Amino acid sequence: MNEAAVVITAANYAVVMNPRRASSARSSPDCAGVLTAAERLALHESIDAGQWLRHLQRALQARDRRTQVALRPVDPHAAPAPCAARHLPVRDAHGEKLGALAIMHPDATARRALAALLRPLLPDLAQRLRLEHLLAQASLADLLVDLAHVLLYEDNLEVMLTGIVAYLRERFGLCLATLILREHEDDWTLRAAAGNSHLFELVPGTPWPADRGLTGKALRQQRTLYVPDVRVEPEYVPGNGLTLAELLIPIKHGGAVLGLLNLESPSADSFGAAVREVLDVLADQIGGVLRMRLVQEQLSEANRTAQSLARELARVNARLARSNRSLDRLSHTDALTGAENRRGFNRALRAAWQHARDTARPLALLLIDIDHFKAYNDRYGHPAGDACLARVVDVLRHTLRGTDSLFARYGGEEFTVTLPGADAEVALRVADRLRLAVRDAHIEHAGSALGGITLSVGAASLVPQPRQSPRQLVELADRALYRAKRGGRDRACLQPAEAPPDSGAQANGSRKTMVSSRSAPVATKARGHSASSSTARK
């Protein structure tokens, strides 16, 4: 194919859109020359990465039907891409690779031109992929929490194993899920099953042919075996007519194989890399629990081995304790922003309060609220609202870098910053620096009078006294935040520790430490500061 016959090039795309721009398109490709304003708006308003790709595919094929685009996952087990494809890596703001945009066209020159034209769109795609990744991580964390509860608190082994396979089948939409255990050296028994098989009788307690098919292969290799397409696997023995992908995970403890978890799905999408990693952790936990149960049985049969078995129990308990600590960390983290969540904030505030009281040093707290955020969600949609929250958090974290502080998501669009050792003056200065940093980020918000995202910040600082509690510091910061919003928003206000609320505020009540509703306290004056201390007005 000669140059005149190439359809998808930077210059030819520019001619399609505007013949007068052909010469400039040859020298500097610009994606704006390929996509119309309506097409760019459709990409911007896409809910997720899948819809974004469909809009892009439709726009490109309107110009040349030979053009195709696809998202390639970061997964060594993924199917290979066609030879006539060019890949653009998709990375987040930290450089982590989230996937690759595959551009497919029979002509190499056209692929190179399309790559130059589509590269400026990759940050938009990366943002959507990162949000989907965070949501998937939160979902998998929930899975571990649910199953860890079954592992730790279910005494009946049969009920525990049946509950695990039934949960996995329901959670991932599987055709079949089975769990077999080694009874003796070469004897294996089906202990739990969920789903249907036209080849095997799925009755718990019956012998299982562990030397056949993919089960035998996984047990011989003693490692996780993932087959994304069983149709091309010569050792596959059909058990369910709907099965396309199969995942087999040996259940091991101390290097010995105790059992095998076999999961069959009608779609390879059920077993992404992150899912396989979590299921490996689950298999390790099952192995630990199974080994603990076996140890308990042996203790009841032979008291002479009690000492060695006690050491084994200690190792199992230590492993379970590490798993619980990992789950505890997940339970204190906000999935969307990666910041400490409300539970993590409460725990950290109690610890900081105790330290400040023991050392007689001040402790400051900032309550931060994004102005008019409900209007932002109503106008741009909740996916855009989530992206806005993530952007604000990045700005706040960057501004707080190098300070002794704890940042947390308090709930919804509210955040907190705990500042050990900071007096009122320092707290107000940090509050205003955060407010200005977000305003200077120029995050668009057409529903705001300033046209951008702004913050209202309430600040408070005190030296904890023996009869005081952290709740009083939160209430002080909450009063300051209320005054900042009542005073016009986009401002930081300080509530002096010496100023008690008047009778009107007491009548209306104030928000407690664990409650997110806000009352209307009245501001008063204190030494050295006006109760309406605001370093900048809207």
C-alpha positions in Angstrom: 0.0 0.0 0.0 1.5 3.4 -1.0 1.2 6.6 0.9 -1.7 7.9 -1.2 -3.8 4.8 -0.3 -3.4 5.2 3.5 -6.7 6.3 5.0 -5.9 6.5 8.7 -3.1 9.0 9.0 -2.8 12.2 10.9 -3.0 14.3 7.7 -6.0 12.4 6.3 -7.9 12.6 9.6 -7.4 16.3 9.5 -8.7 16.4 5.9 -11.8 14.5 6.9 -12.6 17.0 9.6 -11.4 20.2 7.8 -9.5 20.1 4.4 -7.9 23.5 5.1 -6.0 22.0 8.1 -4.4 19.2 6.1 -1.0 20.8 5.9 -0.8 21.6 9.6 -2.0 18.1 10.6 0.9 16.6 8.8 3.3 18.5 10.9 1.7 18.3 14.3 -1.1 15.6 14.8 -3.7 16.7 17.3 -6.5 14.5 18.5 -8.9 17.5 18.4 -8.6 17.3 14.6 -10.0 13.7 14.7 -12.9 13.9 17.1 -15.7 16.4 16.9 -16.8 18.4 19.9 -19.8 16.0 20.4 -17.5 13.0 20.3 -15.1 14.5 22.8 -18.0 15.3 25.1 -19.2 11.7 24.9 -15.8 10.5 25.9 -15.7 13.0 28.8 -19.1 12.0 30.1 -18.4 8.2 29.9 -19.3 6.4 33.1 -16.6 3.8 32.9 -13.7 2.6 30.7 -15.9 0.3 28.7 -18.2 3.0 27.7 -15.2 5.3 26.9 -13.8 2.7 24.6 -17.1 2.1 22.8 -17.5 5.9 22.1 -13.9 6.0 20.8 -14.4 2.9 18.6 -17.6 4.4 17.2 -15.9 7.7 16.4 -12.9 6.1 14.7 -14.9 3.6 12.6 -17.1 6.4 11.3 -13.9 7.5 9.4 -12.4 4.0 8.6 -14.2 0.8 9.5 -10.9 -1.1 9.5 -9.9 0.7 12.7 -10.4 -1.1 16.0 -9.3 -0.2 19.6 -9.3 -2.5 22.6 -8.0 -2.3 26.2 -5.4 -4.9 27.0 -5.2 -5.8 30.8 -2.0 -6.1 32.8 -2.3 -9.9 33.0 0.3 -12.5 31.7 -2.6 -14.9 31.1 -4.5 -12.6 28.8 -5.0 -13.7 25.2 -2.2 -12.4 22.9 -3.0 -9.3 20.8 -3.3 -9.4 17.0 0.0 -8.9 15.1 -1.4 -5.8 13.3 -1.7 -3.8 16.5 0.1 -1.0 18.2 0.0 -0.6 22.0 -0.1 2.6 24.0 0.6 2.0 27.8 -2.0 3.5 30.1 -0.5 4.7 33.4 -1.8 6.6 36.3 -0.4 9.7 37.9 2.2 7.7 39.8 3.4 5.8 36.8 1.7 2.5 37.6 0.7 0.6 34.4 -3.1 0.0 34.3 -3.2 -1.6 30.9 -2.5 -0.8 27.3 -4.7 0.7 24.5 -4.4 -1.6 21.5 -4.8 0.1 18.1 -5.6 -2.3 15.3 -5.4 -1.4 11.6 -4.1 -3.4 8.6 -1.7 -0.5 7.7 1.4 0.2 9.9 1.5 3.9 8.9 -2.1 4.3 9.9 -1.4 2.7 13.3 1.5 5.1 13.9 -0.6 8.1 13.0 -3.5 6.9 15.2 -1.1 6.3 18.1 0.1 10.0 17.9 -3.5 11.2 17.7 -4.9 9.1 20.6 -2.0 9.5 23.1 -3.4 12.8 24.6 -6.6 10.9 25.5 -4.8 8.4 27.7 -4.9 10.3 31.0 -8.7 10.5 30.7 -8.8 6.7 30.3 -6.3 6.1 33.1 -8.5 8.1 35.5 -11.5 5.8 34.9 -9.3 2.7 35.1 -7.9 3.8 38.5 -11.4 4.4 39.9 -12.5 1.0 38.7 -9.4 -0.5 40.3 -10.1 1.1 43.6 -13.7 -0.1 43.6 -12.5 -3.6 42.7 -10.0 -3.6 45.6 -12.8 -2.5 48.0 -15.0 -5.4 46.8 -12.2 -7.9 47.2 -11.5 -6.6 50.7 -15.1 -7.2 51.6 -14.8 -10.8 50.3 -11.8 -11.4 52.6 -13.6 -10.0 55.6 -16.7 -12.1 54.9 -14.7 -15.3 54.5 -12.3 -14.6 57.4 -15.4 -14.4 59.6 -16.5 -17.9 58.5 -13.0 -19.3 59.0 -12.5 -17.8 62.4 -15.9 -18.4 64.0 -17.5 -21.5 62.4 -16.6 -24.6 64.5 -18.2 -27.2 62.2 -15.7 -28.0 59.4 -18.3 -29.3 56.9 -20.4 -26.2 57.4 -17.4 -24.0 57.0 -16.2 -25.6 53.7 -19.7 -25.7 52.2 -20.3 -22.1 53.1 -17.0 -21.1 51.4 -17.7 -22.8 48.0 -21.3 -21.6 48.0 -20.2 -18.0 48.7 -17.5 -18.2 45.9 -20.0 -19.6 43.3 -22.5 -16.9 44.1 -19.9 -14.1 44.3 -18.2 -14.8 40.9 -21.2 -16.4 39.0 -19.4 -19.8 38.7 -20.8 -22.9 37.0 -19.2 -25.2 39.5 -17.1 -24.9 42.7 -15.6 -27.9 44.5 -13.2 -28.5 47.4 -11.5 -31.9 47.9 -9.3 -32.9 50.8 -6.6 -35.5 51.1 -7.7 -38.2 53.5 -4.6 -40.5 53.2 -1.6 -40.5 51.0 -3.4 -41.1 47.7 -7.0 -41.0 48.8 -9.0 -37.8 48.1 -12.6 -37.0 49.1 -15.1 -34.4 47.9 -15.9 -32.3 51.0 -18.0 -29.5 49.6 -19.6 -28.6 46.2 -21.8 -25.9 44.7 -23.2 -26.1 41.1 -23.8 -29.0 38.7 -21.7 -31.6 36.9 -22.9 -34.1 34.3 -19.8 -36.3 34.8 -19.3 -36.5 38.6 -21.8 -37.1 41.4 -21.4 -34.2 43.7 -22.0 -35.8 47.1 -19.8 -34.7 49.9 -17.9 -37.6 51.5 -17.5 -39.6 48.2 -14.1 -40.5 46.8 -12.7 -38.1 44.1 -10.4 -39.1 41.1 -7.6 -36.8 41.9 -5.3 -38.1 39.2 -7.4 -37.1 36.2 -7.7 -33.9 34.1 -6.7 -30.5 35.4 -7.1 -31.6 39.0 -4.3 -34.2 38.6 -2.2 -31.6 36.8 -2.6 -29.0 39.5 -1.8 -31.5 42.3 1.3 -32.8 40.4 2.6 -29.2 40.0 1.5 -28.2 43.5 0.8 -24.7 42.4 -2.1 -22.6 41.3 -3.3 -23.5 37.8 -5.3 -21.0 35.7 -6.7 -22.0 32.3 -8.5 -19.1 30.6 -9.9 -21.3 27.8 -10.4 -25.0 28.6 -11.3 -25.7 25.0 -7.6 -25.6 24.1 -6.4 -27.5 27.1 -5.7 -31.2 26.2 -5.9 -32.5 29.8 -9.3 -30.9 30.5 -12.1 -33.3 31.5 -15.5 -31.7 30.9 -17.6 -31.5 34.0 -20.0 -28.7 33.2 -21.0 -27.7 29.7 -20.9 -24.0 30.4 -17.3 -24.0 31.7 -14.9 -21.8 29.7 -12.2 -20.8 32.3 -11.0 -22.9 35.2 -8.9 -22.0 38.3 -7.4 -24.7 40.5 -5.7 -23.6 43.8 -3.9 -26.2 46.0 -4.6 -25.8 49.7 -1.3 -26.1 51.4 0.3 -25.7 54.8 3.9 -26.1 55.6 4.6 -27.2 52.1 2.2 -30.1 52.3 -0.9 -30.2 50.0 -4.0 -30.7 52.1 -6.7 -30.1 49.5 -7.7 -28.4 46.2 -10.1 -25.7 45.5 -11.5 -26.0 41.9 -13.5 -23.1 40.4 -15.1 -23.2 36.9 -16.6 -20.1 35.2 -18.4 -19.4 32.0 -16.2 -16.3 31.5 -12.5 -15.8 31.8 -13.3 -12.3 33.2 -14.2 -13.9 36.5 -10.5 -14.7 37.3 -8.5 -11.5 36.8 -5.1 -11.1 38.3 -6.4 -9.3 41.5 -9.0 -12.0 42.0 -6.5 -14.8 41.7 -4.2 -13.1 44.2 -7.0 -12.8 46.8 -8.1 -16.4 46.2 -4.5 -17.6 46.8 -4.6 -15.7 50.2 -7.9 -17.4 50.9 -6.5 -20.8 50.2 -3.6 -20.1 52.6 -6.1 -19.2 55.3 -8.2 -22.4 54.6 -4.9 -24.4 54.8 -4.1 -22.8 58.2 -7.6 -23.5 59.5 -7.6 -27.1 58.2 -4.3 -27.8 59.7 -5.5 -26.4 63.0 -8.5 -28.7 62.9 -6.3 -31.7 62.2 -4.0 -30.7 65.1 -7.0 -30.6 67.4 -8.0 -34.1 66.3 -4.6 -35.5 66.8 -4.4 -33.9 70.3 -7.6 -35.7 71.2 -6.2 -39.1 70.0 -2.6 -38.9 71.3 -1.6 -36.8 74.3 2.0 -37.9 73.8 2.3 -35.5 70.8 0.8 -32.5 72.7 4.0 -30.5 72.9 4.9 -30.6 69.1 1.3 -30.0 68.1 1.1 -27.0 70.4 4.0 -25.4 68.5 2.1 -26.1 65.3 -1.0 -24.4 66.7 1.1 -21.4 67.6 2.3 -21.1 64.0 -1.2 -21.4 62.7 -2.5 -18.8 65.1 0.4 -16.4 64.2 -0.5 -16.8 60.5 -4.2 -16.1 61.3 -3.2 -13.1 63.4 -1.2 -11.7 60.4 -4.2 -12.1 58.2 -6.4 -10.4 60.8 -4.0 -7.5 61.0 -4.1 -7.1 57.2 -7.9 -7.1 57.3 -7.8 -4.6 60.2 -5.7 -2.2 58.0 -8.2 -2.6 55.2 -11.1 -1.8 57.6 -9.5 1.6 58.5 -8.9 2.7 54.9 -11.3 4.6 52.7 -11.5 2.6 49.4 -12.1 5.6 47.1 -9.4 8.0 48.4 -7.0 5.7 50.2 -7.1 8.0 53.3 -8.0 6.8 56.8 -11.8 6.3 57.1 -14.0 7.4 60.0 -13.0 4.4 62.1 -9.3 5.1 61.5 -9.8 8.8 62.4 -11.5 8.0 65.7 -8.8 5.6 66.7 -6.0 8.0 65.7 -7.6 10.9 67.5 -7.9 9.0 70.7 -4.2 8.1 70.5 -3.2 11.7 69.7 -5.4 13.0 72.5 -3.9 10.7 75.1 -0.3 11.6 74.0 -1.1 15.4 74.1 -2.6 15.0 77.6 0.4 13.1 78.9 2.9 15.6 77.5 0.7 18.7 78.2 1.1 19.8 74.5 -1.6 21.3 72.3 -3.6 19.2 69.8 -5.3 20.8 66.8 -8.1 19.5 64.5 -9.3 20.8 61.2 -12.7 19.9 59.8 -12.9 20.4 56.0 -16.0 20.5 53.8 -16.1 20.8 50.0 -18.5 23.7 49.2 -21.6 22.9 47.2 -20.6 19.3 46.6 -24.2 18.1 46.3 -24.7 20.5 43.4 -21.5 19.2 41.9 -22.8 15.6 42.0 -26.2 16.7 40.6 -24.6 18.6 37.7 -21.7 16.2 36.7 -22.9 12.9 38.1 -21.5 10.6 40.8 -18.6 9.1 38.9 -17.3 12.6 38.2 -18.0 13.4 41.9 -15.8 10.5 42.9 -13.1 11.7 40.6 -13.4 15.2 42.1 -13.0 13.8 45.7 -9.9 11.9 44.6 -8.4 15.1 43.0 -9.1 17.2 46.2 -7.5 14.5 48.3 -4.4 14.5 46.2 -4.1 18.3 46.5 -4.6 18.2 50.3 -2.1 15.4 50.8 0.5 17.1 48.7 0.0 20.3 50.7 0.3 18.4 54.0 3.5 16.7 52.9 6.3 17.2 55.4 4.0 18.0 58.3 3.2 15.9 61.4 -0.5 15.3 60.6 -3.1 12.6 60.1 -5.5 13.0 57.2 -8.8 11.2 57.1 -12.1 11.1 55.2 -14.7 11.9 57.8 -17.7 11.1 55.6 -19.1 12.1 52.3 -17.3 15.3 51.2 -15.9 16.0 54.7 -12.3 15.4 55.8 -10.2 15.9 58.9 -6.6 16.8 59.6 -5.2 16.1 63.1 -2.2 18.2 64.0 -0.3 17.1 67.1 1.6 19.9 68.8 -0.1 22.7 66.8 -1.5 25.7 68.6 -4.4 27.8 67.4 -2.3 30.1 65.2 -0.6 27.2 63.5 -3.9 25.3 63.0 -5.5 28.4 61.3 -2.4 28.9 59.1 -2.5 25.2 57.9 -6.2 25.4 57.4 -5.9 28.5 55.1 -3.0 26.9 53.2 -5.2 23.9 52.4 -8.1 26.1 51.4 -5.9 28.1 49.0 -4.3 25.0 47.6 -7.6 23.5 46.5 -8.9 26.9 45.1 -5.6 27.3 43.2 -6.1 23.8 41.7 -8.9 25.3 39.6 -11.2 22.2 39.7 -14.2 23.2 37.5 -17.5 23.6 39.3 -20.1 25.5 37.2 -22.6 25.3 40.1 -20.4 27.5 42.3 -20.3 31.3 42.3 -16.5 31.1 41.9 -16.7 28.6 39.1 -14.5 26.1 40.9 -14.2 23.8 43.9 -13.6 25.6 47.2 -13.3 24.5 50.8 -14.7 25.6 54.1 -12.5 24.8 57.0 -13.1 24.8 60.8 -10.0 24.9 63.1 -9.7 24.3 66.8 -6.8 23.7 69.2 -6.5 23.0 72.9 -4.3 21.3 75.5 -6.3 18.3 76.8 -7.3 18.4 80.4 -8.0 15.4 82.6 -11.8 15.8 82.5 -12.0 16.6 78.8 -12.5 14.2 75.9 -11.7 14.2 72.2 -15.4 14.9 71.5 -14.9 18.5 72.8 -12.1 19.2 70.2 -14.4 17.8 67.4 -17.2 20.1 68.6 -15.0 23.1 68.6 -13.8 22.4 65.1 -17.4 21.8 64.0 -18.5 25.2 65.4 -15.8 26.8 63.4 -16.8 25.0 60.2 -20.4 26.0 60.7 -19.4 29.6 61.0 -17.2 29.3 57.9 -20.1 28.0 55.8 -22.5 30.5 57.3 -20.1 33.3 56.6 -20.1 32.6 52.9 -17.9 29.5 52.4 -14.4 29.5 50.9 -12.8 30.5 54.2 -11.1 29.1 57.3 -12.4 29.9 60.8 -11.0 29.3 64.2 -13.0 28.4 67.3 -11.1 29.4 70.5 -11.0 26.7 73.2 -12.0 29.2 75.9 -15.3 30.2 74.2 -18.2 28.1 75.5 -21.4 27.9 73.3 -24.3 30.2 74.4 -27.7 28.9 75.5 -29.0 29.0 71.9 -26.4 26.5 70.7 -27.0 24.3 73.7 -30.7 24.3 73.0 -30.1 23.2 69.4 -27.4 20.7 70.4 -24.1 20.1 68.6 -22.6 17.3 66.5 -21.0 14.6 68.6 -17.8 12.9 67.7 -19.4 9.9 66.1 -22.4 11.7 64.4 -22.2 13.6 61.1 -25.3 15.8 61.5 -24.6 19.5 62.1 -26.4 22.0 64.5 -26.1 25.7 64.5 -23.8 26.8 67.4 -23.2 30.5 68.1 -19.7 32.0 67.9 -18.3 34.0 70.7 -15.0 35.9 71.3 -11.9 34.8 73.1 -8.5 36.3 74.0 -6.2 37.0 71.1 -8.7 35.9 68.3 -12.0 37.0 67.0 -14.5 34.2 66.9 -15.0 35.1 63.2 -11.3 34.7 62.4 -11.2 34.1 58.7 -8.1 34.6 56.7 -9.8 35.0 53.4 -13.2 35.6 52.1 -14.9 34.3 49.0 
